[in-house]
Amino acid sequence: MIKLKTIQLDKNKIIEQLCDAMTLIESGKWKLEYDADLDELFLGMKVIPKKSFLYNLNGEINIFITPESKINGFFIEYFAKNYLKHNKKLSPVLDALKTAKKGQDKEKNTLAKDALENKLVNEALSSVINKKKMEAVVN
């Protein structure tokens, strides 16, 4: 039988990491990927550590995080069908993600991706700040 336990995440540590997230993104240590078949967006480390789990921040944005409150990435399920419907200004990102591999209009694609990355980080930061406490159930 799997034993589950409730842990407290370190809100201040998470906020500090979100404030530095753009540095990780810009340095190339994190990557942005979109799976059109599954309609899932991923932004994070190339390899997510095994002890990481998904923690939902606001109904749309999830973070990959460890029990020690180390953020390893972002995950959005139903990116085009849900997230972009609520964030219409970011809709050019979908085209940028789909055409990035084809090398079309690299500057436009880069600007769209930058806008998305900034939006994700800012929205995640706002969500964390507004949470009274951050608990997770882990095994």
LOGU-134405 format. One record per residue: x, y, z of N, C-alpha, C, O in turn; residue in three letters. Coordinates in steps of 0.05 Angstrom, whole numbers, plus 5000, padded with zeros to 4 digits. Example, Ala and Ser with C-alpha at 12.3 -4.5 7.8 and 13.67 -1.06 7.14 Angstrom:
# LOGU-134405
526448865156524649105156526449345156528549345169ALA 525749555142527349795143525850015157526850235161SER 
# end
This chain:
# LOGU-134405
501749775000500050005000501850255000503850265014MET 501050454984502650704983501650885005499250935008ILE 503550985020502951175041503151465030505251535019LYS 501151615034501151895026501552075050500552015072LEU 502852295045503252495067502852775056503352825032LYS 502052955073501653235065504253385073505153365096THR 505253525054507653695059507053985055505254055040ILE 508454155068508254445065510454535046512854475050GLN 509754665025511754785007512555055017511055195030LEU 515055125011516155375021515455605001516755634980ASP 513355755008512355964991514456174984514656254961LYS 516056255003518056454998520256354979521156504961ASN 520956104981522955984963521855964935523256014915LYS 519255904933517955884906517856164893518456194870ILE 517156364909517056634898519756724889520056844867ILE 521856664904524556734897525356604870526556734853GLU 524656354867525356214842523756324818524856354796GLN 521256394823519656504801520856784792520756854769LEU 521856924811523157184805525657144788526357324772CYS 526956914790529356854775528856684750530656614736ASP 526356604746525656414725526456514697527456354680ALA 526156764692526856874665529856834660530656804636MET 531456854680534356804676534956524667536556474649THR 533556324679533856044670532856014642534155874626LEU 530656134635529556114608531456234588532056114567ILE 532356474593534156624575536856484572538156504551GLU 537756344593540356204591540255954575542355834569SER 537855864568537555614554537455364571537355144561GLY 537455404597537355174616534555054616534154824624LYS 532555214609529755114607528955124578529955294562TRP 527254944570526354944542523254964541521854894560LYS 522255064519519455094514518654894493519754894471LEU 516654724499515654524480512654514480511354564500GLU 511554464456508654434454508054174438509154134417TYR 506354014450505453764437502653814426500753824441ASP 502453854400499853924388497853694390495453734393ALA 498753444389496953214390495653204418493253134420ASP 497153254439496153244466495153514476493853534497LEU 495853734461495154004468496354074496494954184513ASP 498954004499500354054524502754234520504254194500GLU 503154424537505454604536507254544560506354504582LEU 509854534554511854484575513954694573514954754551PHE 514754804596516954994597518554914622517554934644LEU 521054824618522654744641525254604634526154614611GLY 526354474654528854334651528554114630526354004625MET 530754054617530753844596529953574608528653414594LYS 530753524632530053274646528953354674530353474690VAL 526553274679525253334705526053114725525752874719ILE 527153194748527952994768525552824776523352914777PRO 526152564782524152374789522352454813519952394813LYS 523452584832521852644856520052884852518552964870LYS 520153004829518453234823515553144819515052914811SER 513753314825510853264821509553514810510653734812PHE 507153484799505653714789504053844812502753704827LEU 504254104813502654254833501154464818502254634805TYR 498454454821496754644807496754914821496254934845ASN 497355124805497455394817494755544815494055684834LEU 493355514792490955674788488855554770487255704759ASN 488855304767486855174750487855134722486854964707GLY 489855294713490955264686493955204687494855034671GLU 495355344703498255314704499055124727498255154750ILE 500754934720501854744739504854784739506054864719ASN 506154734762509054734763510054454771508754314786ILE 512354384759513754144768515454234791517054424788PHE 515054114814516454204839517253954855515953744853ILE 519353984871520253774889519053824917518154044922THR 519153614934518253654961519853874976518953984996PRO 522253934966523954144977523354424966524754614971GLU 521254434950520254684937522054794915522155034910SER 523454614901525054684878523354664853522354444847LYS 523054884839521454884814523154784791525454874787ILE 522054604775523454484752522154544726523154474705ASN 519754674727518454744702515454804705514354784727GLY 514254874683511454934681510054734662511354624644PHE 507554684666506054504649503154614647501954684667PHE 502154624622499454704617498154494599498954444577ILE 496054374610494454184595492254344581491254534591GLU 491554254557489554394541490354684536488854874540TYR 492854714526493954974521492355134501491555364507PHE 491955024477490455174457487455184462486155394458ALA 486354964471483454944475482455094500480155164502LYS 484255144519483355274544484955524550483955744550ASN 487555484554489255714563489155944543488756174551TYR 489555894518489556104498486856234494486656464486LEU 484656084500482056204498481656424520480156614516LYS 483056394542482956584564485156804561485156994576HIS 486956764543489156944539489456994509491556924497ASN 487457114497487257144468489657304456490357254433LYS 490757484472493057634461495457464455497257534440LYS 495557224468497757044464497356844441499056674437LEU 495156864427494456664406496656644385496956424374SER 498156854378500356824358502456624368504056524351PRO 502556564394504556374404504156094392506055954387VAL 501656024389501055754378502355724350503555514345LEU 502055914333503255904307506355894309507655754295ASP 507356054328510256064332511255794341513355704332ALA 509855664359510655404369510555184347512255014345LEU 508555214330508255014308510155054285511054864272LYS 510955314280512855364258515755394266517455424249THR 516255384292519055424301520955224289523255294282ALA 520154974285521854774274522354824244524354724233LYS 520554964231520755014203522555264197523355314174LYS 523255414218524955644215523655884203524956074194GLY 520955894203519556114191519556354210518956324234GLN 520156584200520056844214521056814243519556844262ASP 523556764245524856704271524456934291523956884314LYS 524657174282524357404300521557424312521157464336GLU 519557384295516757384303516157154323514857194343LYS 517256924317516956694334518256734362517056664382ASN 520556854361521956914386520457114404520257074428THR 519357314391517757514407515257384418514557444441LEU 513957214403511557074413512256894437510756884457ALA 514356744434515256564456516056724481515356644503LYS 517456944476518257114499515757214514515757224539ASP 513757304499511257404511509957184528509057234550ALA 509856934517508656714532510256654557509056614578LEU 512856634555514556574578514156784600513856714623GLU 514157034592513757254612510957224625510757264649ASN 508957174609506257144619506056914639504856944660LYS 507156684632507156454650508456514676507356444698LEU 510756624675512256684700510756894717510456854741VAL 509757104704508257304719505657194731504957264754ASN 504257034716501656924725502256724748500756714768GLU 504356564745505056374767505856524792504956454814ALA 507356734789508156894812505757014826505557004851LEU 503957134811501557244822499857034837498857084859SER 499656794825498156584838499356494864497956454884SER 501956474865503356394890503056604911502456544934VAL 503356854904503157074923500357074936500057124960ILE 498357014920495557014930494756764946492556764958ASN 496456564947495756324962496456374992498556474998LYS 494656295009495156315038497156115047499056175063LYS 496955865038498855665044499055475020497255455003LYS 501355335018501855154996502454875007504554825017MET 500454705004500754425013500454244989499154304969GLU 501754014992501553804971501453534984502653495006ALA 500153354971500053074981501852914963501552904939VAL 503852784976505852634961506152354974505252304996VAL 507452174959507951914970510751874979511551664989ASN 
# end
